């Protein structure tokens, strides 16, 4: 599945914080690249877990992804 989301990364103290505002998922790392990698992993885990428990559709709708095109949620306008 492909999702188009925003990745925000900033430095806080000695760590880099990464955040995806559309999905309200955050992570961190010792470098910007590590924070980005960890955010992608956190997003994948969130998606997998919501699919397992049957709340993926609700999760994705609450994030503003309402329309689907070829089984891919379209980003909020």
C-alpha positions in Angstrom: 0.0 0.0 0.0 1.2 3.5 -0.8 0.4 6.5 1.3 1.5 10.1 0.7 2.2 11.7 4.0 4.3 14.5 5.4 7.5 13.8 7.4 8.6 16.6 9.7 12.0 16.2 11.3 13.6 18.6 13.9 16.4 18.5 16.5 15.5 18.5 20.1 18.4 18.4 22.4 20.7 15.6 21.3 18.0 13.7 19.4 16.1 14.2 16.1 12.3 13.9 16.4 10.3 12.8 13.4 6.5 13.3 13.1 3.8 12.5 10.6 1.0 15.0 11.2 -1.6 13.2 8.9 -1.4 10.0 10.9 -0.3 11.5 14.3 2.6 9.1 14.5 6.0 10.1 15.9 9.5 8.6 16.4 13.0 9.8 17.0 16.7 8.9 16.3 20.2 10.0 16.9 20.4 11.4 13.3 17.9 12.8 10.9 18.2 9.7 8.7 17.6 7.4 11.7 14.6 9.4 12.8 13.2 9.2 9.3 13.8 5.5 9.2 12.2 5.0 12.6 9.2 7.1 11.6 8.5 4.9 8.6 8.8 1.8 10.7 6.4 3.3 13.3 3.9 4.1 10.5 4.1 0.6 9.1 3.6 -0.9 12.5 0.6 1.3 13.1 -0.9 0.4 9.8 -0.3 -3.4 10.3 -1.7 -3.3 13.8 -4.9 -1.4 12.8 -5.4 -3.9 10.0 -5.0 -6.8 12.4 -7.5 -5.5 14.9 -9.9 -4.3 12.2 -9.7 -0.6 12.8 -7.6 0.4 9.7 -10.6 2.0 7.8 -11.5 4.1 10.9 -7.9 5.1 11.5 -7.3 6.2 7.9 -10.7 8.1 7.8 -9.8 9.9 11.0 -6.5 10.9 9.4 -8.5 12.5 6.5 -7.9 9.9 3.8 -11.5 9.5 2.7 -11.4 8.5 -1.0 -9.7 5.4 -2.4 -8.2 5.1 -5.9 -7.0 1.6 -6.9 -7.1 0.5 -3.3 -4.8 3.4 -2.3 -6.1 6.0 0.2 -5.8 9.5 -1.3 -4.3 12.2 0.9 -6.5 14.9 2.5 -7.1 17.9 0.2 
